[in-house]
Amino acid sequence: MMKGRLITFEGIDGSGKSTLSKRVVGLLRKDYDIISTKEPTTTWVGKMVRKSIDSDTDSLVELFLFVADHAEHVAMIKKELNLGKVIISDRYSDSQYAYQGTLLADRFDDPIRWIKQIHDGWTLKPDLTFLLLADPAIALARCNRKKAKFEEIEFLKKVQHNYLKLAEEDPKRFIKIDAEKELGEMEREVMVKITSYLGPKGTRTIKDPK
């Protein structure tokens, strides 16, 4: 059994998850052994993933690049969890299910299930996942896309729908956060949830998952 804990932040582009996760990491480091990470990773595989996102790479090819990067990420995470570290990841496997599940919807009857099967037996399930939810039009405006195309908004609607399906399937792991709230309010809400889960401040003790 892993000694540490894996906590992930998920949400559509512009939901504020990266900003929120960074602020939470900074606060948690005062009391816990924290490792901050993200997907795509900064490895050479992660760099290839970013290249694929910015190109016309086929969606299936892009998926397998994400899977390879995730495998590299999981290998690192396992080592740190065995040392008792708390891992905070900005995006994780749920991003693949939500995003690639949308992109591959025209190829598979149940793309999310198909993608999950690829991960069976080797990925690690997060202990907690914070899902930031926001109107796609508002989220894109935060990305300086005030004149976002209709297609972009519709795409993010489908991605967020997939995230909500994942949350319904695993309600004990997912914690929904209204990403249209003020950043400070979201930060306080998340910190209460995490510190309650990890244990009293300053003790560095970690509760066993329920």
RAVEN-V640669 format. One record per helix or strand. SS is the DSSP state (A for helix, B for strand). FROM is the first residue (numbers start at 0). LEN is the number of residues. If there is no record, write none. Layout:
ss=SS from=FROM len=LEN
ss=SS from=FROM len=LEN
This chain:
ss=B from=4 len=7
ss=A from=16 len=12
ss=B from=33 len=5
ss=A from=43 len=10
ss=A from=58 len=24
ss=B from=85 len=5
ss=A from=92 len=11
ss=A from=110 len=9
ss=B from=127 len=6
ss=A from=135 len=7
ss=A from=149 len=20
ss=B from=173 len=5
ss=A from=182 len=16
